[in-house]
């Protein structure tokens, strides 16, 4: 049975969106956005803030197991913090060697470490020794920094260092998130190591998932932005929903957006709720044209309560339209659209 994992998405997702995306079901596990390790021992409150699932058995509210991801470049500090994180009983400790962000790479972390396979090995070895044997240590990597010349060497260094499995994002750091993803390189990595490999990158649809598995040779796949674009993608892959999105699903998505925004408001820890909702809608546009109309209606707004009112009017409108018959391709209720 193939497994599906929800990827960490620093700058796009957070634990609240992770809760929404895993609540639909279909995922076998998820990974927190990275917790950055520098020259200090992080207190429990940092893990509880960034990965609050540790307060509830390391599972999301929907029951999906959660792994804590750490990002850093110093083996000793990574080991110390991994040992501390392990006391919170996550389902595993994942090490980030794939983040392409400039602010991270400038400090020698994330994907920048792919230029030094020996350092990768030292970090993973130190973490594996520090973490109890019952807790998995895994790693996420890209194919390299500017090219793929060290891809195999990096993967071997991670596996020999003690990583129990590897997630391979099928692009280099410099390629960022630009298509295509080079799934054929994942197959080469998988052939070179003796640990399970999970394929990652550019899986937006069921057809993409099928091609990714065929080309990479990997049974297991990690999905990131594809799940943000279509919160039901995991269910479609599982055969539990129609593989083709439909307008009838849009009211359910609107409920998810409204619930997400309400939670952001009640937590009181976010200053830019409107920006987070707009960013999510920008991805939803790939799947539902109605998302583009809603995005246009709120794009100039900054008051999250005003935005919520528009979303709720749109929800009422589309629910009403669906009640007697199949949903049309649909647009926002005129009063909502006019609010832009």
N, C-alpha and C positions, 0 to 999 in steps of 0.2 A: 504494500500500500504506500503510495507516494505521500509525502508530507508537504504541507504548506506553512510558510512562516511569514509573519508581518515584519517588514524591515524597519529599522530605526531610520528616521528622516529628520535629522537636525535642520532647524530652520523652517521646516514645513509642518511637522507633527509635534505633538507633545503628549503627555499621558492622558489628557482629556480626549484628544482625537483618537488616541490609541484605544481608549475605552469604547468609543463609538464604533470604530472599525472592527473591533473584535466582538462586539455585542451581537453582530449578525450571525456569528458562527462560521465554521469552516476552516479556521486556522488551528494548527497544532501547537503553535507557540508564537511568541513575539519577543522583540528585543527593545530595551529602553533606548531613548536617545542617549548619546554618550555622556558620561560623567567625567569631567576632565581632571586628571591627576597631574599635579605639578610637584612642588617640594614640600608637601605637608600631608599629614594624615587627616583624611576627611572625617568629620563627625557623622553620626548616624542621621542627623537631621538633613544632611545633604542628600543622602540616598532616599530618605523618606519624602523629600520634596520632589526630587526628579523621578523617582520610581516608587510612588506610594503603594504600589501593589505589595511591597514587602510587609506592609501593615496588615495584609489580608491573605496570608499564605502564598504570596508571590504569584497571585493570579489576578487577572483583570476582573472587573465586575461580571463580565460574561463567562468567566471561568477559564480563560486562556492562560496557560503557563507563561511566566515572564522571566527573561534573562537580563541581568544587569550588564550594560556595556561600559567599559572603561577606555579612556583614551589618554595616552601618555607615552613618554619616550625613555624614562629612567627605570631600569629593571627593579631596583630596590624599592622605590616609591610605588611602582605599579604592584609589586608583590605585597607590600604592606597594606595597601588599600584594597587589593583583591581579597586578602585574608579577612579584612574588616567587613567587606561587603558580603563575604561568604557566611558570616555569623548571622546575617539577616535571612538566610535560607532561600535565596533565589533558586531557580531551576538551573542556573549556570552563570558563569562569568564569561562574557565575550570581550575580545580585545579588538579595538578599532584600528585597522591599518588601511582604511579605505577613504576616510574623509578627505575630499579635495579642497576644502575651504582654505583660502589664502591665510586667514588669521591663524588657523591651526597649523598649517604647513610651515609658516614662518618661524614657528617655535619647535620645528622638528618632529611634529606629531602627525598622526593620521597617515595619509598616503605617502607623505614624504619619506617615511621609514622604509618604503619599498626600494629605496636606493641602497639599503644596507641590510642584506639578508642575515649577516652575523648578529646585528643588533636585534632583529626580529627574533632570532633564536634565543638570545639572552633574555629578552623580555618574557617570552612565553615560558621558557624554562624556569625562570624565577617565580612567575605566577603559579605555574603548575605545582612547584614545590611548596608554595605557601598556602595553597587552597586544599582543603580536605579532599581525599580521593573520591568521595561520594558526590562531589559537585563538579559538573563538567566544566572544562575550560575550552573555549572555542575561539576562533579568530575570523574576522572579516577582512578581505583584501581586495584590491583592484589588480589589474594586470601589470601595473608598473607606474612610474612617474610620467615620463615622456614617451616611453616605448615599452615593448613587451620583452626586452632582452633578458630581464631578470625574473620574469614571471614564474618559471618553473623553480628556479633556485629559491625564490622567496617562499613558495608553497612548501617545498621540501624542508626549508628551515623552520617553518611554523609547525609542520607535522612532527618533525624530529624533536622539536622543543617540547612537545607534549600537547599540542592542540588536538582535541578529540575529534574535531571536524572543522571544515573550512567553508565559509561562504565566499564565493568568488563573484564579484561584480565585474562583468565582462567589458570593462573599459579601463583605460589608463586614467591617471589623475588629470592630465592635460585634456583629455577628451570630455571630461566633466560628465554631463548627462546628454550629450549630443548623440542622436542615433547615427549608426546602428550600434547595437551591443554585439560584441564578437563572441558569440556562444561557442564557436568552434575552439576558442582558446580555453574555455572551461573544460572541454573534453581532454585537452592536452594536459592541463593541470591535474585532472582526476586520474589520468593514466600514470602520473608521476608520483603520486602519494598513496599511502596505505590507510588513509582515513576517509570517511564519507565527505563528499563535496556537495554543496548546495548551490544551485545556479541562481544568479541574480542579475537583473538588468533588462529593462525595456519589455516587460510583460504587462501589457495593457488589456488583453482580451484572452478568452479561452483559446483562440487560435494561436496567439503568441505563446501561451503556456505550452501548448502541444508542440510547437516548433522549437521552443527553447529546450524542452526535454529531449526531443529527437536529435537536435544538433549537439547539445552538450553531453548527452548520454547520462544525465543525472535524473534520478527519479524525483528528488526533492527540489523545491523551488522556493525562493524568498521573493515576496512581492512588496513593492514600496509604493511609488506614485500611482501605479495601476489601481491599487486599492483605494487611494484617495480619490481618483477619478471615477471609480465605480465601487462603492462600498459593498456591493453584492458579488464582486468578482470571485471571491473564494467559494461562495455558494454555487456560482455558475460552473466553476471548475469541478466542483464535487458532483455536478449533475442534479443539484437540488433546486435550481432555478433555470429558467430559459437562458441559453447562452447569449441571446441577443437582448440587450436592454430595451425596455418599452416605456412609453409615456405613462402607463398605469403605475409604474414604480415611482414616479416623480413625487407624489404626495408623501410617500414614505421617506424619501430623501429630504423633503422639506421638513418633516418632523425631526429628522436627525439634525439638520442644520439648526432648527429652532432650539432643540434640546441642548445642543453644543453651546450655542450662544447664551442661553439661560444659565448654564453651568459656569461659563466664563464670568458672567455678571455676578453670580452669587459667591464665587471664590474670592473676588476682589483682589486678585493678585496680578491681573493683566491690565495694562494701560491702553492696549490697542486691540480690543475685542473685534472692532470693525475690520481691522486689517487681516485678522486671522480668518474671519468668515469670508472676506473677499478672496483671499488666497485659495481657500478651499473651493469656492465657486469657480475660480479660474481653471481648476482641474476638472471639476464636474462638467464644464462646458464640453469636454471631449466626449462625454457620454450622452448628455441630455441637452438639447437646444434651449430648453426652458431655463437652464442655469445661466446661459448668456443673457437672457432677458432680465433675470433677477439681478445679475451682476450689474447690468446697465442701470437698473433702477436704484441701486444703492451705492454706486461707485463714488458719488460725490459726498456721501454722508459720513459723518464721524460719530454721531450719537448712536450707541448700540441699541438703545431702547427704541429709537425711531426705526432703525433697521429691523429689529425684531417685529415691530408692528407690521412692516411691509411683508416680511416673511410669513407672518401668521395670516395676513389677508390673502396672500398667494396660496397658502395651504387651504384656506377655506374655499377659495375659488376653484382650485383644481379638484378638491374633494367633491365639491358640488357638481362639477362637470362630469366626474366619473360615476356618480351615483346611478344615473339612469342608463348609461351606455358606456361603451369603451371610450377611453380618453382620447381627445383629439391631440394633434401635435402640440396645440395649446400655446397660449402666451399668458403673460401676467394679466390679472384683472386690471382694466384701465386705470382705476383709482390708485392701484399700487404703482404701476408704471409711471403715472403722472408725478409721483412723489420724487422722482429723479429730477 
